[in-house]
Amino acid sequence: MLFKNGIDLQPKLSEYMSNSQGLFIFSPYIKLETLKALIDGQEKVKVVFVRWETKDLILGSSDLEIYPYLKAKGITLYRNSRLHLKAYLDEYKNCFLTSANISSRALNLPPYSNYNYEIGTIVEGLGIEDRLYFNIIESDSILITDNIYKQLNEQLPKKKKEFPDEEEFAFKFEAPDKDFLITALPMTYSIETLYRIYEDKEFVNDLECNCVLHDLAIYKIPLGLPSTEFREKLKEAFFNHNFIKGFLQNLENTGEIYFGTAKEWIHKNCTDVPTPRKWEITENIQILYKWIVKLGNGKYEVDRPSYSERLFISK
């Protein structure tokens, strides 16, 4: 069934959002006042994705001020300049798909006599291929932080003066290396589980599936590869990832690394803000050890010569 703007699009969208368990919003253009009207009182919004191309902000198609508003509500904001789809995902399982951006004319919110003609519909039971597509978008996006927001805010007045005289006037900003976020580390507890779900597309629970989709997106592994090619590509992508390369360079220098030292290194080098507490990354390191040993094909081993686990290079 299609929902139509000016008739039932916005009410059906709000109903869908209220019934969601955890909402991920993708919208190229987002206006602050419309966003407030849409999500105030909605407790399940977790993450928002916006396009924020330079022209979007110069022309007022999107507002920079959505960042402090979302931050105050504990909602994460990502920027992806390639974003064009509009979708509301409930824990990546179901999707409210629409042509409407988050603006007063697009959603008729508040009621607007000259609203846009927009439609929407609900797609239930997203398959693994669909869920992976959105995971790839998330993996390819930039996390907005106070530092990035400050840089964009400082450059916007100058870019407005340059427009439309300059053909190229993209924002230039330094972002923390997303490859060194904790979420850039593998999440699937065992390689065997990853192989099984990839090849059979069957999983025990959503947590298992979500971890696999996360890892396929991080290492940019498409679905449908033959088993041998999939395993080779995963191994190559894993060991060429900047976070893994940095960690293993530390190991190459010492020949061994104990669990506590590994935790110190990851805690020191991760770019998350705020930095997670050390006990929060224990499972990440346990998973990392398993991946390194399994994909290393005998190059690395783990033992426990004392209380702490030790990862070392085989002789």
Buried (B, 14 or more C-beta within 10 A) or exposed (E): EEBEBBEBBBEBBBBBBEEBEEBBBBBBBBBBBBBEBBBEEBEBBBBBBBBBBBBBBBEEBBBBBBBBBBBEBEBBBBBBBEBEBBBBBBBBBBBBBBBBBBBBBBBBBEEBEEBBEBBBEBEEEBEBEBBBBBBBBBBBBBBBBEEBBEBBBEBBEEBBEEEEEEEEBEBEBEBBBBBBBBBBBBBBBEBEBBBBBBEEEEBEEEEBBBBBBBBBBBBEBEBEBEEEEBBEBBBEBBBEBEBBEBBBEBBEEEEEBBBEBBBEBBBEEBBBEEEBEEEEBEEBBBBBBBBBBBBBEEEBBBEEEEEEBBBBBEE
